[in-house]
Amino acid sequence: MATSDFAFDLPEALIAQSPARPRDSARLLRIGAAREDLSVRDLPALLGPGDLMVVNDTRVIPARLRARRGEARVEIMLNRAEADGTWHALVRNARRLRAGDVLSIEGAPELAPRVVDAPEGGAVRLDFGPDGAALAAALERAGEIPLPPYIARPEGPRPEDREDYQPIFARVPGAVAAPTASLHFTPALLEALQARGVGRTTLTLHVGAGTFLPLRGEDPRAQRLHAEWGEVTERAARAINETRARGGRVVAIGTTALRLLETATGSDNITRPFRGLTDIFLLPGHRFHGADLLLTNFHLPRSTLFMLVCAFGGTERMRAAYAHAVGAGYRFYSYGDACLIDRNDAEAAPGGAGAGA
């Protein structure tokens, strides 16, 4: 297996720069034994009574900050709140920082975070002090919504991006990237799904800045992902297990939901409550136990997320589906169109394979 196995050509014109309006008017490619070109609004007809959607209720925070150490400028991307109250962050120009440095945040000079450790690989730990409420207020004032680098905003995020990049399920602050499959839902679509008898439960995975980082090297199995904090409550685990027991399908809404489901679900197909960090990396060969269907967007070539959908749907099936999507003019990435994928166990190794924690 090589990273280049997951390369494909994508015309730049297909990279969506804004979402479909309304959100549920986006196109939907159904990927199973056959393919079908549909709309997100067709989702209720594709699911049935007794199926359960599992959605990620994380909320994107304005996590990109601009700062100074003396005359040196640095850009900070908050990544993950640590248990001791500090923040793991990715920093552009991190080589300019030393342990003990105190930074001045543009637009919120009262924050004055201290660099706890010497930077390592562009990552640092920052101490903003004990007042979490003050930090949250300062982020709302001085932070930017951390749009992915492929959404072109030369002058910075637009005012509408704060709403456009926030899913309808957003509730628990902490993500620095949106669980983008959830961006397709509207109140009308949720009402139609409920009327169809499709259930819904939530989990929380705070998507980290590492989701934007490219893979380095040609051996995906040698890669490590940045850990992300997640929680599957006892209530959610019970809803998922009861769905399986009565023959309903578990539908992961997004790769973030799927990754946490796989973290919390054993080879016995039982989902257990979970609270903590996960750096699970799902590659072809992994045997899935957490979900039967996956709703997701179209992902970057050579990315961990394209590898994940190949693991779930079958590599050749997904490569053919992506070639079809490019030819049919589907819109790609965070603000783009969606696909609904059947789980394909044909490539799974006995007992499960892949990398994870």
Helices and strands as residue ranges (DSSP letters): G 3-6, G 12-14, G 23-25, E 27-31, E 35-39, G 40-42, H 43-46, E 52-56, E 58-60, E 64-69, E 72-81, E 87-92, G 94-96, E 104-105, E 114-115, E 123-127, H 132-142, H 161-164, E 172-175, G 180-184, H 187-196, E 199-205, G 209-212, G 220-222, E 228-232, H 234-245, E 250-253, H 255-264, E 274-278, E 293-297, H 304-313, H 315-327, E 338-342, G 345-347
